[in-house]
Structure formats: structure tokens, C-alpha cells
Amino acid sequence: QRFQQQEGERYANPDQPYTYLLRDGSTSTVSSIGKKSAAGGKAREHFLLSAERPPSATLLSLVRDAAARLPGGEGSRADVCELLKESQYVIDGVNDAQISQVASGALDRLHYEQDPCVRYDAERKLWVYLHGARSEADFK
């Protein structure tokens, strides 16, 4: 799958911003993750994530990337969850309630960052990705 190839490129260079090419031909840019390697160079264990993943592939970074890939830059939490499940670093067979719970927590954290990449539109009940139109140079 083309997305998983892009995801592999993105996590091979976690200290660099990355621009995803989306299904509709548009692009969306994400900031660098910033952690080249965790302690000992191994990923921290998480019951939803593959043990064989780069240390920088955390739930927070995977949810950020899922939000970045929302069609038109916006969607519901369920939309974010569906995109999150496409990640090669999320194990197969996880249930929707578990994915929804972790995505909810990660979206909330992203929402309160100093330069938030997402905003919740309470009126429309949608998450909006705010960094999609930025260039990679904007993140440097």
C-alpha cells in the first residue's frame, strides 16, 4: 500500500518534516517527530502497537499523521481511527473501542500543544488538521 511506503519513509527520518501524498492527489505536511531514538533504540511497548516499529512511531505521532491524512483536512474521531488502523505499526485485530479511546486521548493532547496541529470544531463535531498547507520549510 502506498501509504505504508510513505509512512516507512517518514519514520526512517523522524527528525525531518514530511509531506504525505493523499489519495485525492493533494498533499499534507506533518512536523518532525523529534525523537530519533528512544532509550536503547527500542520502541516502548504498547498493546496496540507492533513491537517491530521505529522508536519514534508512538501513538501520538501516528494519530497526528492520521489527522494529517483526513480528506479535506477534517473529519470525525471515527475517521481519524480508520486512518490510524491503516498504519503498519498498529497491530491487526484491535477493536474499535480501544482505538477510539487512545485516539481520543492523543487528539486531546495534540489540541493543547503550543502550536496545535488539530482543532476541534464543536459545532460541526469534526477535527480539523491545521498544518496541512504548511511547507516542510515552515517546520524548520
A tleap script that builds the chain and sets N, CA, C and O, in Angstrom:
source leaprc.protein.ff14SB
mol = sequence {
  NGLN ARG PHE GLN GLN GLN GLU GLY GLU ARG
  TYR ALA ASN PRO ASP GLN PRO TYR THR TYR
  LEU LEU ARG ASP GLY SER THR SER THR VAL
  SER SER ILE GLY LYS LYS SER ALA ALA GLY
  GLY LYS ALA ARG GLU HIE PHE LEU LEU SER
  ALA GLU ARG PRO PRO SER ALA THR LEU LEU
  SER LEU VAL ARG ASP ALA ALA ALA ARG LEU
  PRO GLY GLY GLU GLY SER ARG ALA ASP VAL
  CYS GLU LEU LEU LYS GLU SER GLN TYR VAL
  ILE ASP GLY VAL ASN ASP ALA GLN ILE SER
  GLN VAL ALA SER GLY ALA LEU ASP ARG LEU
  HIE TYR GLU GLN ASP PRO CYS VAL ARG TYR
  ASP ALA GLU ARG LYS LEU TRP VAL TYR LEU
  HIE GLY ALA ARG SER GLU ALA ASP PHE CLYS
}
set mol.1.N position { 0.839 -1.189 0.000 }
set mol.1.CA position { 0.000 0.000 0.000 }
set mol.1.C position { 0.884 1.252 0.000 }
set mol.1.O position { 1.878 1.329 0.721 }
set mol.2.N position { 0.503 2.213 -0.812 }
set mol.2.CA position { 1.295 3.420 -0.977 }
set mol.2.C position { 1.474 4.172 0.343 }
set mol.2.O position { 2.563 4.673 0.624 }
set mol.3.N position { 0.418 4.256 1.152 }
set mol.3.CA position { 0.539 4.967 2.425 }
set mol.3.C position { 1.616 4.342 3.301 }
set mol.3.O position { 2.431 5.059 3.881 }
set mol.4.N position { 1.632 3.014 3.406 }
set mol.4.CA position { 2.610 2.368 4.284 }
set mol.4.C position { 4.041 2.595 3.796 }
set mol.4.O position { 4.968 2.644 4.604 }
set mol.5.N position { 4.227 2.734 2.487 }
set mol.5.CA position { 5.550 3.072 1.960 }
set mol.5.C position { 5.931 4.487 2.409 }
set mol.5.O position { 7.055 4.723 2.852 }
set mol.6.N position { 4.989 5.423 2.290 }
set mol.6.CA position { 5.245 6.796 2.736 }
set mol.6.C position { 5.504 6.835 4.243 }
set mol.6.O position { 6.386 7.552 4.717 }
set mol.7.N position { 4.721 6.053 4.981 }
set mol.7.CA position { 4.884 6.009 6.432 }
set mol.7.C position { 6.283 5.504 6.796 }
set mol.7.O position { 6.913 6.021 7.719 }
set mol.8.N position { 6.759 4.500 6.074 }
set mol.8.CA position { 8.106 3.988 6.305 }
set mol.8.C position { 9.163 5.054 6.065 }
set mol.8.O position { 10.118 5.178 6.833 }
set mol.9.N position { 8.987 5.829 4.986 }
set mol.9.CA position { 9.914 6.928 4.694 }
set mol.9.C position { 9.877 7.966 5.807 }
set mol.9.O position { 10.920 8.456 6.239 }
set mol.10.N position { 8.690 8.297 6.266 }
set mol.10.CA position { 8.512 9.322 7.297 }
set mol.10.C position { 9.225 8.921 8.591 }
set mol.10.O position { 9.930 9.733 9.190 }
set mol.11.N position { 9.044 7.681 9.016 }
set mol.11.CA position { 9.624 7.228 10.282 }
set mol.11.C position { 11.094 6.830 10.158 }
set mol.11.O position { 11.765 6.630 11.171 }
set mol.12.N position { 11.603 6.712 8.929 }
set mol.12.CA position { 13.037 6.495 8.730 }
set mol.12.C position { 13.818 7.785 8.990 }
set mol.12.O position { 15.021 7.750 9.251 }
set mol.13.N position { 13.123 8.920 8.917 }
set mol.13.CA position { 13.742 10.234 9.138 }
set mol.13.C position { 12.881 11.055 10.093 }
set mol.13.O position { 12.332 12.081 9.693 }
set mol.14.N position { 12.754 10.624 11.345 }
set mol.14.CA position { 11.811 11.270 12.267 }
set mol.14.C position { 12.175 12.699 12.645 }
set mol.14.O position { 11.342 13.445 13.161 }
set mol.15.N position { 13.427 13.077 12.384 }
set mol.15.CA position { 13.852 14.434 12.733 }
set mol.15.C position { 13.557 15.440 11.620 }
set mol.15.O position { 13.929 16.609 11.721 }
set mol.16.N position { 12.884 14.982 10.554 }
set mol.16.CA position { 12.533 15.846 9.428 }
set mol.16.C position { 11.016 15.942 9.271 }
set mol.16.O position { 10.308 14.972 9.542 }
set mol.17.N position { 10.505 17.102 8.836 }
set mol.17.CA position { 9.082 17.170 8.486 }
set mol.17.C position { 8.836 16.255 7.278 }
set mol.17.O position { 9.776 15.875 6.580 }
set mol.18.N position { 7.588 15.911 7.041 }
set mol.18.CA position { 7.272 15.008 5.935 }
set mol.18.C position { 5.977 15.459 5.272 }
set mol.18.O position { 5.054 15.932 5.937 }
set mol.19.N position { 5.924 15.305 3.951 }
set mol.19.CA position { 4.715 15.644 3.206 }
set mol.19.C position { 4.111 14.365 2.644 }
set mol.19.O position { 4.726 13.685 1.821 }
set mol.20.N position { 2.902 14.044 3.095 }
set mol.20.CA position { 2.175 12.887 2.578 }
set mol.20.C position { 1.471 13.263 1.277 }
set mol.20.O position { 0.922 14.358 1.156 }
set mol.21.N position { 1.490 12.351 0.308 }
set mol.21.CA position { 0.672 12.474 -0.886 }
set mol.21.C position { -0.606 11.692 -0.595 }
set mol.21.O position { -0.564 10.479 -0.390 }
set mol.22.N position { -1.734 12.385 -0.578 }
set mol.22.CA position { -3.000 11.772 -0.192 }
set mol.22.C position { -3.683 11.103 -1.377 }
set mol.22.O position { -3.296 11.311 -2.527 }
set mol.23.N position { -4.698 10.301 -1.089 }
set mol.23.CA position { -5.406 9.535 -2.118 }
set mol.23.C position { -5.963 10.415 -3.230 }
set mol.23.O position { -5.983 10.016 -4.395 }
set mol.24.N position { -6.419 11.625 -2.863 }
set mol.24.CA position { -7.034 12.512 -3.859 }
set mol.24.C position { -6.004 13.320 -4.646 }
set mol.24.O position { -6.369 14.166 -5.464 }
set mol.25.N position { -4.719 13.061 -4.399 }
set mol.25.CA position { -3.663 13.768 -5.110 }
set mol.25.C position { -3.164 15.015 -4.409 }
set mol.25.O position { -2.157 15.594 -4.817 }
set mol.26.N position { -3.853 15.440 -3.357 }
set mol.26.CA position { -3.401 16.602 -2.594 }
set mol.26.C position { -2.288 16.169 -1.637 }
set mol.26.O position { -2.005 14.979 -1.495 }
set mol.27.N position { -1.665 17.145 -0.989 }
set mol.27.CA position { -0.600 16.842 -0.039 }
set mol.27.C position { -0.936 17.414 1.327 }
set mol.27.O position { -1.743 18.336 1.448 }
set mol.28.N position { -0.309 16.861 2.349 }
set mol.28.CA position { -0.464 17.347 3.716 }
set mol.28.C position { 0.856 17.124 4.440 }
set mol.28.O position { 1.434 16.038 4.391 }
set mol.29.N position { 1.320 18.169 5.113 }
set mol.29.CA position { 2.631 18.135 5.751 }
set mol.29.C position { 2.504 17.960 7.259 }
set mol.29.O position { 1.612 18.525 7.892 }
set mol.30.N position { 3.414 17.167 7.823 }
set mol.30.CA position { 3.481 16.965 9.270 }
set mol.30.C position { 4.855 17.398 9.763 }
set mol.30.O position { 5.846 17.325 9.035 }
set mol.31.N position { 4.895 17.847 11.006 }
set mol.31.CA position { 6.158 18.280 11.603 }
set mol.31.C position { 7.049 17.079 11.886 }
set mol.31.O position { 6.603 15.933 11.847 }
set mol.32.N position { 8.306 17.359 12.171 }
set mol.32.CA position { 9.204 16.287 12.586 }
set mol.32.C position { 8.706 15.725 13.916 }
set mol.32.O position { 7.972 16.382 14.654 }
set mol.33.N position { 9.120 14.512 14.196 }
set mol.33.CA position { 8.724 13.883 15.456 }
set mol.33.C position { 9.697 14.285 16.549 }
set mol.33.O position { 9.319 14.451 17.709 }
set mol.34.N position { 10.953 14.439 16.160 }
set mol.34.CA position { 11.936 14.956 17.094 }
set mol.34.C position { 12.724 13.920 17.860 }
set mol.34.O position { 13.804 14.233 18.362 }
set mol.35.N position { 12.229 12.693 17.974 }
set mol.35.CA position { 12.954 11.664 18.719 }
set mol.35.C position { 13.561 10.684 17.730 }
set mol.35.O position { 12.855 9.831 17.192 }
set mol.36.N position { 14.843 10.791 17.486 }
set mol.36.CA position { 15.494 9.850 16.571 }
set mol.36.C position { 15.485 8.453 17.174 }
set mol.36.O position { 15.245 7.470 16.474 }
set mol.37.N position { 15.745 8.367 18.468 }
set mol.37.CA position { 15.692 7.054 19.104 }
set mol.37.C position { 15.347 7.201 20.575 }
set mol.37.O position { 15.708 8.179 21.230 }
set mol.38.N position { 14.660 6.231 21.056 }
set mol.38.CA position { 14.311 6.196 22.481 }
set mol.38.C position { 15.464 5.527 23.231 }
set mol.38.O position { 16.474 5.155 22.634 }
set mol.39.N position { 15.301 5.382 24.515 }
set mol.39.CA position { 16.343 4.747 25.334 }
set mol.39.C position { 16.665 3.366 24.771 }
set mol.39.O position { 15.783 2.521 24.621 }
set mol.40.N position { 17.926 3.155 24.464 }
set mol.40.CA position { 18.331 1.854 23.941 }
set mol.40.C position { 17.940 1.627 22.496 }
set mol.40.O position { 18.208 0.554 21.955 }
set mol.41.N position { 17.313 2.602 21.852 }
set mol.41.CA position { 16.942 2.468 20.456 }
set mol.41.C position { 15.769 1.547 20.199 }
set mol.41.O position { 15.534 1.152 19.057 }
set mol.42.N position { 15.026 1.197 21.242 }
set mol.42.CA position { 13.867 0.319 21.067 }
set mol.42.C position { 12.586 1.080 21.349 }
set mol.42.O position { 12.558 1.999 22.168 }
set mol.43.N position { 11.525 0.684 20.659 }
set mol.43.CA position { 10.227 1.308 20.873 }
set mol.43.C position { 9.650 0.852 22.212 }
set mol.43.O position { 9.798 -0.306 22.601 }
set mol.44.N position { 8.990 1.780 22.912 }
set mol.44.CA position { 8.300 1.398 24.150 }
set mol.44.C position { 7.116 0.512 23.803 }
set mol.44.O position { 6.433 0.728 22.801 }
set mol.45.N position { 6.884 -0.478 24.636 }
set mol.45.CA position { 5.773 -1.396 24.381 }
set mol.45.C position { 4.437 -0.699 24.539 }
set mol.45.O position { 4.258 0.144 25.418 }
set mol.46.N position { 3.501 -1.062 23.672 }
set mol.46.CA position { 2.115 -0.613 23.787 }
set mol.46.C position { 1.253 -1.709 23.196 }
set mol.46.O position { 1.590 -2.273 22.155 }
set mol.47.N position { 0.146 -2.013 23.849 }
set mol.47.CA position { -0.669 -3.154 23.430 }
set mol.47.C position { -1.301 -2.975 22.051 }
set mol.47.O position { -1.725 -3.963 21.451 }
set mol.48.N position { -1.378 -1.752 21.527 }
set mol.48.CA position { -1.956 -1.534 20.203 }
set mol.48.C position { -0.903 -1.455 19.098 }
set mol.48.O position { -1.234 -1.476 17.912 }
set mol.49.N position { 0.368 -1.364 19.498 }
set mol.49.CA position { 1.417 -1.122 18.513 }
set mol.49.C position { 2.360 -2.309 18.374 }
set mol.49.O position { 2.636 -3.026 19.336 }
set mol.50.N position { 2.840 -2.493 17.162 }
set mol.50.CA position { 3.787 -3.558 16.862 }
set mol.50.C position { 5.086 -3.346 17.630 }
set mol.50.O position { 5.568 -2.220 17.754 }
set mol.51.N position { 5.641 -4.420 18.137 }
set mol.51.CA position { 6.934 -4.328 18.821 }
set mol.51.C position { 8.039 -4.006 17.815 }
set mol.51.O position { 9.056 -3.406 18.165 }
set mol.52.N position { 7.827 -4.412 16.568 }
set mol.52.CA position { 8.805 -4.175 15.495 }
set mol.52.C position { 8.461 -2.873 14.786 }
set mol.52.O position { 7.960 -2.877 13.662 }
set mol.53.N position { 8.734 -1.772 15.452 }
set mol.53.CA position { 8.472 -0.460 14.863 }
set mol.53.C position { 9.576 0.492 15.292 }
set mol.53.O position { 10.255 0.243 16.289 }
set mol.54.N position { 9.765 1.573 14.554 }
set mol.54.CA position { 10.770 2.558 14.969 }
set mol.54.C position { 10.383 3.175 16.312 }
set mol.54.O position { 9.194 3.327 16.591 }
set mol.55.N position { 11.348 3.531 17.141 }
set mol.55.CA position { 11.041 4.134 18.447 }
set mol.55.C position { 10.202 5.406 18.337 }
set mol.55.O position { 9.465 5.746 19.262 }
set mol.56.N position { 10.313 6.104 17.213 }
set mol.56.CA position { 9.565 7.353 17.034 }
set mol.56.C position { 8.103 7.124 16.658 }
set mol.56.O position { 7.314 8.068 16.664 }
set mol.57.N position { 7.731 5.891 16.334 }
set mol.57.CA position { 6.343 5.585 15.967 }
set mol.57.C position { 5.524 5.387 17.239 }
set mol.57.O position { 5.256 4.262 17.659 }
set mol.58.N position { 5.135 6.507 17.837 }
set mol.58.CA position { 4.329 6.496 19.059 }
set mol.58.C position { 2.869 6.707 18.697 }
set mol.58.O position { 2.555 7.100 17.573 }
set mol.59.N position { 1.985 6.451 19.635 }
set mol.59.CA position { 0.572 6.706 19.356 }
set mol.59.C position { 0.333 8.169 19.019 }
set mol.59.O position { -0.455 8.478 18.125 }
set mol.60.N position { 0.998 9.064 19.717 }
set mol.60.CA position { 0.804 10.487 19.452 }
set mol.60.C position { 1.209 10.834 18.014 }
set mol.60.O position { 0.482 11.541 17.316 }
set mol.61.N position { 2.361 10.340 17.580 }
set mol.61.CA position { 2.804 10.654 16.216 }
set mol.61.C position { 1.923 9.970 15.171 }
set mol.61.O position { 1.658 10.549 14.117 }
set mol.62.N position { 1.469 8.757 15.444 }
set mol.62.CA position { 0.610 8.052 14.489 }
set mol.62.C position { -0.759 8.719 14.372 }
set mol.62.O position { -1.325 8.783 13.281 }
set mol.63.N position { -1.290 9.214 15.486 }
set mol.63.CA position { -2.578 9.924 15.440 }
set mol.63.C position { -2.402 11.257 14.712 }
set mol.63.O position { -3.273 11.658 13.940 }
set mol.64.N position { -1.282 11.949 14.953 }
set mol.64.CA position { -1.009 13.199 14.222 }
set mol.64.C position { -1.006 12.929 12.722 }
set mol.64.O position { -1.601 13.678 11.947 }
set mol.65.N position { -0.329 11.850 12.316 }
set mol.65.CA position { -0.253 11.524 10.898 }
set mol.65.C position { -1.620 11.136 10.339 }
set mol.65.O position { -1.939 11.467 9.197 }
set mol.66.N position { -2.421 10.443 11.129 }
set mol.66.CA position { -3.773 10.089 10.685 }
set mol.66.C position { -4.606 11.353 10.483 }
set mol.66.O position { -5.322 11.473 9.489 }
set mol.67.N position { -4.516 12.287 11.412 }
set mol.67.CA position { -5.259 13.550 11.283 }
set mol.67.C position { -4.796 14.315 10.044 }
set mol.67.O position { -5.603 14.943 9.358 }
set mol.68.N position { -3.504 14.261 9.763 }
set mol.68.CA position { -2.960 14.953 8.591 }
set mol.68.C position { -3.513 14.384 7.296 }
set mol.68.O position { -3.571 15.081 6.283 }
set mol.69.N position { -3.920 13.121 7.324 }
set mol.69.CA position { -4.409 12.451 6.119 }
set mol.69.C position { -5.927 12.498 5.977 }
set mol.69.O position { -6.481 11.869 5.076 }
set mol.70.N position { -6.607 13.237 6.856 }
set mol.70.CA position { -8.062 13.358 6.732 }
set mol.70.C position { -8.416 14.008 5.394 }
set mol.70.O position { -7.802 15.008 5.021 }
set mol.71.N position { -9.386 13.465 4.669 }
set mol.71.CA position { -9.790 14.081 3.399 }
set mol.71.C position { -10.259 15.522 3.625 }
set mol.71.O position { -11.124 15.783 4.461 }
set mol.72.N position { -9.680 16.436 2.874 }
set mol.72.CA position { -10.045 17.838 3.037 }
set mol.72.C position { -9.562 18.433 4.344 }
set mol.72.O position { -9.930 19.555 4.692 }
set mol.73.N position { -8.729 17.681 5.079 }
set mol.73.CA position { -8.174 18.189 6.326 }
set mol.73.C position { -9.118 18.186 7.503 }
set mol.73.O position { -8.837 18.817 8.522 }
set mol.74.N position { -10.246 17.480 7.384 }
set mol.74.CA position { -11.161 17.427 8.523 }
set mol.74.C position { -11.960 16.137 8.528 }
set mol.74.O position { -12.196 15.524 7.487 }
set mol.75.N position { -12.375 15.734 9.745 }
set mol.75.CA position { -13.163 14.521 9.877 }
set mol.75.C position { -13.473 14.237 11.333 }
set mol.75.O position { -12.984 14.920 12.234 }
set mol.76.N position { -14.279 13.236 11.548 }
set mol.76.CA position { -14.674 12.844 12.904 }
set mol.76.C position { -13.562 12.032 13.560 }
set mol.76.O position { -12.595 11.637 12.908 }
set mol.77.N position { -13.713 11.791 14.852 }
set mol.77.CA position { -12.752 10.923 15.540 }
set mol.77.C position { -12.767 9.536 14.898 }
set mol.77.O position { -11.718 8.905 14.773 }
set mol.78.N position { -13.937 9.060 14.494 }
set mol.78.CA position { -14.022 7.753 13.828 }
set mol.78.C position { -13.218 7.751 12.527 }
set mol.78.O position { -12.603 6.743 12.181 }
set mol.79.N position { -13.221 8.873 11.807 }
set mol.79.CA position { -12.422 8.981 10.582 }
set mol.79.C position { -10.933 8.882 10.906 }
set mol.79.O position { -10.185 8.196 10.209 }
set mol.80.N position { -10.507 9.567 11.964 }
set mol.80.CA position { -9.106 9.502 12.395 }
set mol.80.C position { -8.758 8.056 12.752 }
set mol.80.O position { -7.686 7.566 12.396 }
set mol.81.N position { -9.661 7.380 13.451 }
set mol.81.CA position { -9.421 5.986 13.855 }
set mol.81.C position { -9.246 5.070 12.645 }
set mol.81.O position { -8.367 4.208 12.640 }
set mol.82.N position { -10.077 5.254 11.623 }
set mol.82.CA position { -9.959 4.422 10.421 }
set mol.82.C position { -8.603 4.627 9.755 }
set mol.82.O position { -7.976 3.666 9.311 }
set mol.83.N position { -8.151 5.873 9.685 }
set mol.83.CA position { -6.842 6.152 9.097 }
set mol.83.C position { -5.717 5.615 9.984 }
set mol.83.O position { -4.702 5.136 9.478 }
set mol.84.N position { -5.894 5.694 11.286 }
set mol.84.CA position { -4.899 5.165 12.221 }
set mol.84.C position { -4.725 3.658 12.023 }
set mol.84.O position { -3.606 3.150 12.084 }
set mol.85.N position { -5.817 2.951 11.788 }
set mol.85.CA position { -5.750 1.495 11.613 }
set mol.85.C position { -5.003 1.091 10.341 }
set mol.85.O position { -4.582 -0.059 10.215 }
set mol.86.N position { -4.833 2.023 9.396 }
set mol.86.CA position { -4.083 1.729 8.176 }
set mol.86.C position { -2.579 1.684 8.421 }
set mol.86.O position { -1.824 1.210 7.572 }
set mol.87.N position { -2.145 2.171 9.570 }
set mol.87.CA position { -0.714 2.204 9.871 }
set mol.87.C position { -0.160 0.789 9.988 }
set mol.87.O position { -0.785 -0.093 10.577 }
set mol.88.N position { 1.019 0.593 9.417 }
set mol.88.CA position { 1.697 -0.700 9.542 }
set mol.88.C position { 2.178 -0.952 10.961 }
set mol.88.O position { 2.556 -2.073 11.299 }
set mol.89.N position { 2.167 0.086 11.797 }
set mol.89.CA position { 2.663 -0.044 13.168 }
set mol.89.C position { 1.556 -0.344 14.181 }
set mol.89.O position { 1.839 -0.606 15.349 }
set mol.90.N position { 0.302 -0.307 13.737 }
set mol.90.CA position { -0.828 -0.684 14.596 }
set mol.90.C position { -1.104 -2.161 14.334 }
set mol.90.O position { -1.229 -2.579 13.182 }
set mol.91.N position { -1.200 -2.948 15.400 }
set mol.91.CA position { -1.392 -4.392 15.210 }
set mol.91.C position { -2.768 -4.682 14.611 }
set mol.91.O position { -3.717 -3.922 14.806 }
set mol.92.N position { -2.858 -5.777 13.892 }
set mol.92.CA position { -4.131 -6.200 13.309 }
set mol.92.C position { -5.058 -6.707 14.403 }
set mol.92.O position { -4.609 -7.244 15.415 }
set mol.93.N position { -6.339 -6.532 14.190 }
set mol.93.CA position { -7.326 -7.115 15.084 }
set mol.93.C position { -7.654 -6.314 16.324 }
set mol.93.O position { -8.344 -6.821 17.209 }
set mol.94.N position { -7.181 -5.074 16.422 }
set mol.94.CA position { -7.550 -4.271 17.595 }
set mol.94.C position { -9.013 -3.860 17.458 }
set mol.94.O position { -9.508 -3.644 16.352 }
set mol.95.N position { -9.697 -3.756 18.597 }
set mol.95.CA position { -11.110 -3.413 18.485 }
set mol.95.C position { -11.302 -1.900 18.425 }
set mol.95.O position { -10.460 -1.127 18.881 }
set mol.96.N position { -12.428 -1.506 17.851 }
set mol.96.CA position { -12.696 -0.090 17.609 }
set mol.96.C position { -12.752 0.725 18.891 }
set mol.96.O position { -12.361 1.892 18.898 }
set mol.97.N position { -13.231 0.133 19.971 }
set mol.97.CA position { -13.327 0.869 21.241 }
set mol.97.C position { -11.933 1.229 21.754 }
set mol.97.O position { -11.714 2.339 22.238 }
set mol.98.N position { -10.992 0.290 21.646 }
set mol.98.CA position { -9.616 0.560 22.086 }
set mol.98.C position { -8.975 1.654 21.238 }
set mol.98.O position { -8.354 2.577 21.765 }
set mol.99.N position { -9.131 1.542 19.930 }
set mol.99.CA position { -8.568 2.547 19.017 }
set mol.99.C position { -9.188 3.911 19.303 }
set mol.99.O position { -8.484 4.920 19.352 }
set mol.100.N position { -10.496 3.939 19.491 }
set mol.100.CA position { -11.195 5.200 19.738 }
set mol.100.C position { -10.708 5.863 21.016 }
set mol.100.O position { -10.520 7.079 21.064 }
set mol.101.N position { -10.508 5.062 22.045 }
set mol.101.CA position { -10.066 5.607 23.330 }
set mol.101.C position { -8.671 6.222 23.226 }
set mol.101.O position { -8.448 7.331 23.713 }
set mol.102.N position { -7.734 5.519 22.599 }
set mol.102.CA position { -6.381 6.068 22.503 }
set mol.102.C position { -6.329 7.245 21.538 }
set mol.102.O position { -5.582 8.197 21.765 }
set mol.103.N position { -7.111 7.194 20.467 }
set mol.103.CA position { -7.145 8.321 19.524 }
set mol.103.C position { -7.714 9.556 20.197 }
set mol.103.O position { -7.230 10.666 19.973 }
set mol.104.N position { -8.734 9.373 21.016 }
set mol.104.CA position { -9.339 10.497 21.726 }
set mol.104.C position { -8.320 11.188 22.623 }
set mol.104.O position { -8.205 12.414 22.613 }
set mol.105.N position { -7.585 10.403 23.395 }
set mol.105.CA position { -6.569 10.967 24.276 }
set mol.105.C position { -5.463 11.674 23.506 }
set mol.105.O position { -5.008 12.745 23.906 }
set mol.106.N position { -5.030 11.071 22.395 }
set mol.106.CA position { -3.963 11.675 21.595 }
set mol.106.C position { -4.440 12.960 20.926 }
set mol.106.O position { -3.701 13.945 20.890 }
set mol.107.N position { -5.659 12.966 20.398 }
set mol.107.CA position { -6.193 14.187 19.783 }
set mol.107.C position { -6.279 15.313 20.805 }
set mol.107.O position { -5.965 16.463 20.498 }
set mol.108.N position { -6.705 14.980 22.018 }
set mol.108.CA position { -6.763 16.000 23.074 }
set mol.108.C position { -5.375 16.566 23.360 }
set mol.108.O position { -5.216 17.778 23.507 }
set mol.109.N position { -4.378 15.700 23.439 }
set mol.109.CA position { -3.007 16.173 23.691 }
set mol.109.C position { -2.512 17.051 22.551 }
set mol.109.O position { -1.909 18.097 22.789 }
set mol.110.N position { -2.764 16.632 21.314 }
set mol.110.CA position { -2.334 17.415 20.153 }
set mol.110.C position { -3.017 18.781 20.127 }
set mol.110.O position { -2.422 19.785 19.734 }
set mol.111.N position { -4.260 18.795 20.549 }
set mol.111.CA position { -5.080 20.007 20.565 }
set mol.111.C position { -4.522 21.060 21.514 }
set mol.111.O position { -4.713 22.256 21.298 }
set mol.112.N position { -3.828 20.618 22.571 }
set mol.112.CA position { -3.325 21.543 23.584 }
set mol.112.C position { -1.826 21.819 23.474 }
set mol.112.O position { -1.245 22.420 24.377 }
set mol.113.N position { -1.192 21.389 22.378 }
set mol.113.CA position { 0.221 21.698 22.191 }
set mol.113.C position { 0.398 23.193 21.941 }
set mol.113.O position { -0.561 23.896 21.622 }
set mol.114.N position { 1.625 23.668 22.088 }
set mol.114.CA position { 1.905 25.091 21.900 }
set mol.114.C position { 1.530 25.554 20.488 }
set mol.114.O position { 0.955 26.629 20.320 }
set mol.115.N position { 1.852 24.748 19.482 }
set mol.115.CA position { 1.469 25.019 18.094 }
set mol.115.C position { 0.581 23.855 17.664 }
set mol.115.O position { 1.045 22.943 16.979 }
set mol.116.N position { -0.695 23.878 18.061 }
set mol.116.CA position { -1.541 22.704 17.826 }
set mol.116.C position { -1.714 22.397 16.339 }
set mol.116.O position { -1.874 23.301 15.519 }
set mol.117.N position { -1.680 21.110 16.010 }
set mol.117.CA position { -1.883 20.701 14.619 }
set mol.117.C position { -3.343 20.367 14.355 }
set mol.117.O position { -3.746 20.220 13.201 }
set mol.118.N position { -4.138 20.245 15.412 }
set mol.118.CA position { -5.566 19.960 15.250 }
set mol.118.C position { -6.393 20.918 16.103 }
set mol.118.O position { -5.939 21.453 17.114 }
set mol.119.N position { -7.620 21.103 15.648 }
set mol.119.CA position { -8.601 21.896 16.396 }
set mol.119.C position { -9.919 21.140 16.305 }
set mol.119.O position { -10.246 20.566 15.266 }
set mol.120.N position { -10.668 21.146 17.394 }
set mol.120.CA position { -11.978 20.502 17.372 }
set mol.120.C position { -13.036 21.554 17.088 }
set mol.120.O position { -13.144 22.547 17.808 }
set mol.121.N position { -13.809 21.338 16.044 }
set mol.121.CA position { -14.921 22.219 15.700 }
set mol.121.C position { -16.166 21.640 16.362 }
set mol.121.O position { -16.792 20.723 15.830 }
set mol.122.N position { -16.520 22.182 17.529 }
set mol.122.CA position { -17.621 21.625 18.327 }
set mol.122.C position { -18.959 21.749 17.610 }
set mol.122.O position { -19.826 20.889 17.763 }
set mol.123.N position { -19.131 22.797 16.840 }
set mol.123.CA position { -20.397 23.000 16.137 }
set mol.123.C position { -20.641 21.897 15.105 }
set mol.123.O position { -21.749 21.374 14.987 }
set mol.124.N position { -19.592 21.557 14.366 }
set mol.124.CA position { -19.727 20.518 13.332 }
set mol.124.C position { -19.295 19.145 13.828 }
set mol.124.O position { -19.460 18.148 13.124 }
set mol.125.N position { -18.736 19.088 15.051 }
set mol.125.CA position { -18.258 17.840 15.647 }
set mol.125.C position { -17.213 17.158 14.762 }
set mol.125.O position { -17.278 15.958 14.494 }
set mol.126.N position { -16.245 17.970 14.318 }
set mol.126.CA position { -15.182 17.483 13.451 }
set mol.126.C position { -13.828 17.954 13.960 }
set mol.126.O position { -13.700 19.030 14.544 }
set mol.127.N position { -12.820 17.116 13.721 }
set mol.127.CA position { -11.438 17.508 13.972 }
set mol.127.C position { -10.896 18.120 12.692 }
set mol.127.O position { -11.127 17.597 11.602 }
set mol.128.N position { -10.179 19.224 12.821 }
set mol.128.CA position { -9.618 19.941 11.677 }
set mol.128.C position { -8.093 19.920 11.805 }
set mol.128.O position { -7.545 20.325 12.831 }
set mol.129.N position { -7.412 19.447 10.756 }
set mol.129.CA position { -5.945 19.451 10.747 }
set mol.129.C position { -5.476 20.822 10.278 }
set mol.129.O position { -5.852 21.272 9.196 }
set mol.130.N position { -4.660 21.484 11.083 }
set mol.130.CA position { -4.296 22.879 10.847 }
set mol.130.C position { -2.986 23.085 10.090 }
set mol.130.O position { -2.734 24.185 9.597 }
set mol.131.N position { -2.154 22.062 9.987 }
set mol.131.CA position { -0.824 22.237 9.403 }
set mol.131.C position { -0.711 21.755 7.962 }
set mol.131.O position { 0.374 21.820 7.384 }
set mol.132.N position { -1.777 21.285 7.379 }
set mol.132.CA position { -1.709 20.655 6.057 }
set mol.132.C position { -1.139 21.521 4.959 }
set mol.132.O position { -0.453 21.016 4.071 }
set mol.133.N position { -1.408 22.816 5.000 }
set mol.133.CA position { -0.948 23.713 3.930 }
set mol.133.C position { 0.472 24.225 4.159 }
set mol.133.O position { 1.030 24.903 3.296 }
set mol.134.N position { 1.055 23.912 5.301 }
set mol.134.CA position { 2.431 24.350 5.558 }
set mol.134.C position { 3.395 23.585 4.656 }
set mol.134.O position { 3.112 22.476 4.202 }
set mol.135.N position { 4.530 24.209 4.415 }
set mol.135.CA position { 5.585 23.514 3.673 }
set mol.135.C position { 6.531 22.877 4.687 }
set mol.135.O position { 6.499 23.207 5.873 }
set mol.136.N position { 7.366 21.969 4.214 }
set mol.136.CA position { 8.345 21.360 5.116 }
set mol.136.C position { 9.275 22.430 5.684 }
set mol.136.O position { 9.703 22.333 6.834 }
set mol.137.N position { 9.588 23.448 4.883 }
set mol.137.CA position { 10.466 24.536 5.348 }
set mol.137.C position { 9.838 25.309 6.505 }
set mol.137.O position { 10.554 25.838 7.355 }
set mol.138.N position { 8.512 25.379 6.548 }
set mol.138.CA position { 7.825 26.086 7.642 }
set mol.138.C position { 8.085 25.431 8.995 }
set mol.138.O position { 7.958 26.081 10.032 }
set mol.139.N position { 8.447 24.153 8.991 }
set mol.139.CA position { 8.673 23.422 10.241 }
set mol.139.C position { 10.132 23.452 10.688 }
set mol.139.O position { 10.460 22.940 11.758 }
set mol.140.N position { 11.003 24.042 9.886 }
set mol.140.CA position { 12.439 24.010 10.223 }
set mol.140.C position { 12.860 25.228 10.987 }
set mol.140.O position { 14.031 25.357 11.346 }
savepdb mol mol.pdb
quit
